[in-house]
């Protein structure tokens, strides 16, 4: 399939999440790690759905690393929150 099918639109939504997270990180003086990493993880997941249909192996691998880094960031944020409580 080509064009703007549902999987392409899902990919665009994922792209928007990742761009929004990067903009948030850049513009915020004290970014909330849950917002930052959660949005990045959502973006990576959405792009992965798109890439499983419209396969581009290097981009699929990139999204795997992107998601892993976001998960690490969330785990770190949850641990910091637990230590602060």
C-alpha positions in Angstrom: 0.0 0.0 0.0 1.1 3.5 -0.7 -0.2 6.9 0.2 -2.0 8.0 3.3 -3.4 4.7 4.6 -4.1 4.3 8.3 -0.5 3.0 9.0 1.0 6.1 7.4 -1.2 8.3 9.5 -0.2 6.4 12.6 3.4 6.9 11.6 2.8 10.6 11.3 1.2 10.7 14.8 4.3 9.0 16.1 6.6 11.4 14.4 4.6 14.3 15.9 5.0 12.8 19.4 8.8 12.6 19.0 9.1 16.1 17.6 6.8 17.4 20.4 9.0 15.7 23.0 12.1 17.1 21.6 10.6 20.6 21.4 9.4 20.2 25.0 12.9 19.2 26.1 14.4 22.2 24.3 11.9 24.8 25.5 11.3 23.7 29.1 13.7 24.8 31.8 12.8 21.8 33.9 11.2 19.1 31.7 9.0 16.5 33.4 10.8 13.2 32.7 7.4 11.3 32.6 6.1 13.7 29.9 9.4 13.6 28.0 10.0 9.9 28.0 6.4 8.9 27.9 5.8 11.0 24.7 9.0 9.6 23.2 7.9 6.0 24.0 4.4 6.6 22.5 6.0 8.1 19.4 8.4 5.1 19.0 5.5 2.7 19.4 3.3 4.5 16.8 6.2 4.6 14.3 6.9 1.0 14.9 3.3 0.1 14.0 3.7 2.0 10.8 7.1 0.5 10.1 5.9 -3.1 10.6 3.6 -2.5 7.6 5.8 -0.1 5.5 9.1 -1.8 6.4 12.3 0.2 6.5 14.7 -1.9 8.6 17.1 0.8 9.6 14.2 3.0 10.9 12.6 0.0 12.6 15.9 -0.6 14.5 16.2 3.1 15.3 12.7 3.0 16.9 13.7 0.0 19.0 16.6 1.9 20.4 14.4 5.0 20.8 11.9 3.0 22.8 14.5 1.3 24.9 16.0 4.7 25.9 12.6 6.1 26.7 11.8 3.0 28.9 15.1 3.5 30.7 14.3 7.2 31.2 10.9 6.2 32.7 12.4 3.6 35.0 14.9 6.1 36.2 12.2 8.7 36.8 10.0 6.2 38.7 13.1 5.2 40.8 13.8 8.9 41.6 10.2 9.5 42.5 10.3 6.5 44.9 13.5 7.7 46.6 12.0 11.2 47.0 8.8 9.9 48.7 
